[in-house]
Amino acid sequence: MSRPALSVALAAILVGAAPPPALPDEPAKPAEPKPATDDQAKEALETFAREFATEDLDYRRDAVKRLARTVHATVADRLLDLALRHADTLVRTDTFRGLLVQRPSSKTLGPKVARWLGEASEENRKAKARGDYGVRIDPKTGEADTESAEGKEVLRRKKERGRMLAEAVGLLRDWEYRDRGSVEVLTEFLSDGNDDLVALVLECFGRWREWTVLKPHLIELFEIYPKEDSFETGSVSVDTGASGNTDQQAAKRKWMAKFGDPDKRRPRPKVVQALKKALKDITGQEFKDPRELREFLKKPEVKRKLKGG
């Protein structure tokens, strides 16, 4: 620094020059709406009833979004009824998302949403047991039909259901609600082809430090998606003890239950990122690949934690 410049700098310090402006803080999260009065809630529900009485799906969805801005117990009850029972999946998805700001009602609504997720989880298990993998099966190939009009329609409904489930899981995550059966319920959704849903489930397990899901659930997921840019389907085998091609048919059903969803047969970077974060949150360690996790799971102290001990 030259002498004139140094002199100017020293002079600025001596006369108490103002320090350089501080860096701006992180943008603040938008404040949640204030609870409405009984009269405001009544008015919002009456307006909603008029606006929702239309055949236009977009208008119905917009009406749901406007109603959701009114924070009140009666509004929350109406939204929950729509989320759990309305015929259209897109409306239900918007409603679950809109319920997020109804936090004052979370203690009464949380158990009901969790119960509904439990029913959805059980529905998934029963469907796979009877050979329904959420896709239309091509009778000629035995694979998922992604080309016919019927096959595409089934896939569309499956995708919409995945988005709806993701909103419901995200709602309970943000409400910080968990009940006794939450782990068993959410593990079923790890097999879904919706990346957001799987990532949310993994985030919940990480937040809960849930060791019991490491084996078999997270290690199996890691082996299917070992890297962000790849995936592995693998093979399965079944020994039923029966004669003929019974074993082969059972193995096919098991493979389809695991890999039948075409949305799972692709690289899933968001899932891999969420998986590695969940593993670190649970264990405190980072794992580069499934082999490292397999070795870790063999440790005696880890085996005890896997059993909930």
Secondary structure, DSSP 4 states (H G I P E B T S, - for coil): --HHHHHHHHHHHHTTPPPPPPPPPPPPPPPPPPBPPHHHHHHHHHHHHHHH-SS-HHHHHHHHHHHTTSB-HHHHHHHHHHHHH-S-HHHHHHHHHHGGG-GGGHHHHHHHHHHHHHHHHHHHHHHHHTT--SSPBPTTTSSB--SSHHHHHHHHHHHHHHHHHHHHHHHHHHHT---TTHHHHHHHGGG-S-HHHHHHHHHHHHHHT-GGGIIIIIHHHHHH-SSTT-----------S-STTHHHHHHHHHHHHHH--GGGSS--HHHHHHHHHHHHHHHS---SSHHHHHHHHTSHHHHHHHTT-
